[in-house]
Amino acid sequence: MEPYSQPQSDPKDVELENNISRIVRRLGQGLRVHVSGGHVTVSGIVNDFGTKRQISQEIQSVGGVREVTNNIRVSRD
């Protein structure tokens, strides 16, 4: 029986995640990004709906992104 090993991250996904993380850091603090097979999931909290839309649009414009799941919430403050 072979020992269990964690699947390795695709280097393309790692690079894409790093690029998108830089964009997201510029637009909001404490946001999280995960990439798998070109599918990007972004989550966290921002101050307004405009920022939420802008983040989604900028992520979609990055080469290699196939799909975006925007789980960002807007603060009620």
C-alpha positions in Angstrom: 0.0 0.0 0.0 1.4 3.4 -1.0 1.6 6.1 1.6 -0.9 9.0 1.2 0.5 12.1 -0.2 -1.0 15.6 -0.6 -1.7 16.5 -4.2 0.8 19.0 -5.5 -0.4 22.5 -6.5 -0.2 23.2 -10.2 2.6 25.8 -10.7 0.4 27.7 -13.0 -2.3 28.0 -10.3 0.4 29.1 -7.7 1.6 31.8 -10.1 -1.9 32.9 -10.8 -2.8 33.0 -7.1 0.3 35.2 -6.4 -0.6 37.6 -9.2 -4.2 37.9 -8.1 -3.2 38.2 -4.4 -1.2 41.4 -5.4 -4.3 42.9 -7.1 -6.6 42.0 -4.2 -4.2 43.4 -1.6 -4.2 46.8 -3.4 -8.0 46.9 -3.2 -8.8 45.5 0.2 -7.3 44.2 3.4 -7.8 40.7 4.7 -9.1 39.2 1.5 -8.3 35.6 0.7 -7.7 34.1 -2.7 -7.6 30.4 -3.8 -6.9 29.1 -7.3 -7.5 25.6 -8.6 -7.5 24.8 -12.3 -7.9 28.5 -13.2 -11.0 28.8 -11.0 -10.5 31.7 -8.6 -12.3 32.0 -5.3 -12.0 35.2 -3.4 -13.5 35.9 0.0 -13.4 38.4 2.8 -15.1 41.7 3.7 -14.9 45.1 1.9 -16.5 48.5 2.7 -18.7 48.9 -0.4 -20.3 47.1 -3.4 -18.2 49.1 -5.9 -15.0 47.6 -4.4 -16.5 44.1 -4.6 -17.4 44.6 -8.3 -14.0 46.1 -9.0 -12.1 43.1 -7.5 -14.2 40.7 -9.5 -13.6 42.6 -12.8 -9.9 42.9 -12.2 -9.5 39.2 -11.4 -11.5 38.3 -14.6 -9.1 40.4 -16.7 -6.1 38.3 -15.6 -4.8 35.9 -18.1 -5.4 32.2 -17.1 -8.5 32.9 -15.1 -11.3 30.6 -16.2 -14.0 31.4 -13.6 -14.4 33.6 -10.5 -16.4 32.8 -7.4 -16.8 36.1 -5.5 -17.6 35.3 -1.9 -16.7 38.8 -0.7 -19.2 40.3 1.7 -19.9 44.1 2.1 -19.5 45.4 5.6 -22.7 46.7 7.3 -20.8 49.4 9.2 
